[in-house]
Amino acid sequence: MTTNQIVPVLEAAKTKVKRIVDEQGWRDIGVSVLVKTLSPEDAIGNPKRRDFPIVEGKERVIGVEIMGCKAQAFTDSPKEFSGTIGDVLALSLDTNSERAIFIGTLNAILKYRGRIEATLHCKDEEPERCAHEIAAYIRCKHGMINVGLVGLNPAIAESLVKTFGVEHVNITDLNYDNINKTKYGVTVRDGRTGTVDMVKASDLILMTGTTMVNNTFDGMRRLMNKYNKEYLIYGVTSSGINELLDFQGICPYGRK
């Protein structure tokens, strides 16, 4: 991340996607957008481990379909929506539910344009295999470093600890059920108060794309710029924004 990236992420993404929509004339023809909340089984299948937030009911995945292209986004505030692309672009993006609708729609638009492919969450045992591959990728590219994990994904947290060791992993989360609890040997910090210390203690920050939905990404970006930290964003939620804004993302088992 460079210091000239100062425009809030959703503002920058909306500017770019509006340009695409207007160039194609999609705003005027009223292309329909239908968003439905998916069940955990629809979104993630039936993995053996049952501690994923989506399985526990702490997060949901919304599914968006535009012109036959399907995409998803994670949110803790799912909301039904039916309208046009123009209606989506008119949303204020002041709430998690509106941000999820916008991001899911953006993902579907870029999928239709052929700029991204993987926009659907992996299923069954793939999330756990994904965690192993993410940890292995970081180890191969960066060596033995200190990794900060933003958002407690249990499979990823466990894989990071196995790969780098307890002393090299730092975790923050916003869920009060996880804060100050020990997970795989690591004490989870409060993302509201412990993020600065986590960033300082880490060489690379691994964060969920859901930070773009819950409005914490821009704060993280400022901290990473300030302390000159590497970063990596995982999951399908951020796939479209990663493409539009040239952010570093990873999603080994995202589905088309």
PyMOL commands that set and color helices and strands:
alter all, ss='L'
color gray80, all
select helices_A, chain A and resi 9-24+26-29+40-44+53-56+85-89+96-112+126-142+154-164+166-168+195-201+209-212+217-226+239-245
alter helices_A, ss='H'
color red, helices_A
select strands_A, chain A and resi 32-38+60-66+69-75+81-84+147-150+169-173+182-183+186-190+204-208+230-234+249-250
alter strands_A, ss='S'
color yellow, strands_A
deselect
rebuild
show_as cartoon
